[in-house]
Amino acid sequence: MSGLIPYVVLAVVILGFFAVCYAVFNKSESDNETNLEKDVSHIDVREQNVYEEETIHVTQKQPHDGVDVYAVEDEIITEQTLEIPVVDSSTEDTIALGESPDMMSATSQFEADATQMFGNESSEVAQPQGPSALEETRMFNADEINEHLGNIEEEVEPEVSGPWAQIAQADKRVAMAVEPFVHAFGVVQNDTMHVVSEITRDALIALGITKGSEVNLLLQNIVIQEALMSMQKAYAGTPTPWMKTAALEAFLDVVQSPKSSTPYLVAFDALRVLPHLTLGHFQVMALTLLLQYSRNSNNYGRIHFQHYVEKYIEPFISDLPYDQSFYRQLDYLRCTQQEREPVSLTQLLGNSYPFVFNYRGFTKEELFRATDGRGVDPRFVVRSLNSNLYKLAVVDESLAPRFFREARISDAMIQRDLLALMKSKPTAFRGEEARQIMDDISPVLSDLASVYDASPMCSISLTLLGLYLGRAHVKATIGEEFDLSHWF
């Protein structure tokens, strides 16, 4: 029996060894399964969030050619958002920050050149060639003026010093320039003399006339004298700031433009018709200019469009005429012309801003698929006006090259796919739905559509004279000037 004891001990040791090995192996296998489950869940999370936005560092906002641009720092992005936070429904969508409250409040002023005449987006301002009517009188050649004055033995005016003497000399020059007006109309009331002297003084200052001899030479040109009297007559009949701006600008264009140029002739025609125009006439021409012949490259979203209506529409509807006789007068004065077919305001907006009104937009998933999962900088994406979808912050395909340049999208295939995506859901912008969209933008826009479609405004276009006077009224009212060289 004692001989079996070593064998029993050996068996117990062997069994204990196998038990320890089994326990160690089983624990290792359990750990591996746990790690595998963690890895799988981690991969699932990454797959669910593969289309989330990349981390982008943005510096100070810089307005650039009608599109708000944010400078993105050059940095290799190695980390992506892995968790989707639960946000309140009122929080601004992080994929469309083109019109977020923070971005809009950071930009208190919009680009003045965002509203441009059609055809002027990339064109240069044409400078007129040839001598002006003012240069043809040789007003600024002192030697010739003195020689001319010496030949006719005209008295040379003395040098003056002191503010009171200078004011007296200025009043004398104004009286000389007003004298033909007084002779032409005989009896002139004091109030009329005051406004005539006021605009005449401004005209002489704008021309840089500082001597009585220069006034005499100016009046020797019969064409300029006629233009001067027309300016004085227009302002005397309607002494308002908007008439003063239009009359003064037309007179300066007559004097300073080459006689062979179109602006010279148009400005002269403008001086002739100004006394017959009222505020209602000017507002019709200004609105027609803004709606038919220009557009604002910022109007890709609701907030921008609301700003546009506030700045460019509301100031020009206070005296908008309903009576058709007003429009017949504009036609008779050759400021407008009748078109064969009427064009409603909804058609006009759809033609000017096709991406805004003629297409529904796209979903987030479609945007990420079109960009191979990279997405677009959210500052260049906005909410659609006519659906709950998204759109790129661009109003028309012609502005797409500038948009892609500023959004830093250089891949030609992605550019093509994004444009195709923008046009993938066409819609008809008309009827009650269109009116509701305009009312959502601004009730003023909806009210204007009712007036526009029911009046002759929908069937007129502007002549060169109408464009010229409409631009003058826009400048006088909101201080913004449009380049008409493309049309001239």
Secondary structure, DSSP 8 states (H G I E B T S, - for coil): -GGGHHHHHHHHHHHHHHHHHHHHHHHHHHHHHHHHHHHHHHHHHHHHTTTS-B---EEEEEEETTEEEEEE-------B--------TTS--TT--TT-HHHHHH--S--GGGEEETT-SS-------S-BHHHHTTTT-HHHHHHHHHHTT--------SHHHHHHHHHHHHHHHHHHHHHHHS---HHHHHHHHHHHHHHHHHHT--SHHHHHHHHHSHHHHHHHHHHHHHHHHS-SHHHHHHHHHHHHHHHHSBTTSHHHHHHHHHHHHGGG--HHHHHHHHHHHHHHSEEETTTTSHHHHHHHIIIIIGGG-TT----HHHHHHHHHTTSEEE-SS---HHHHHHHH-HHHHSB--B-HHHHHHHTTT----GGGEEE-SSSSSEEES-S-GGGHHHHHHHTT---HHHHHHHHHHHTSSB----HHHHHHHHHHH-HHHHHHHHHHHHSGGGGEEE-HHHHHHHHHHHHHHHS-----TTT-
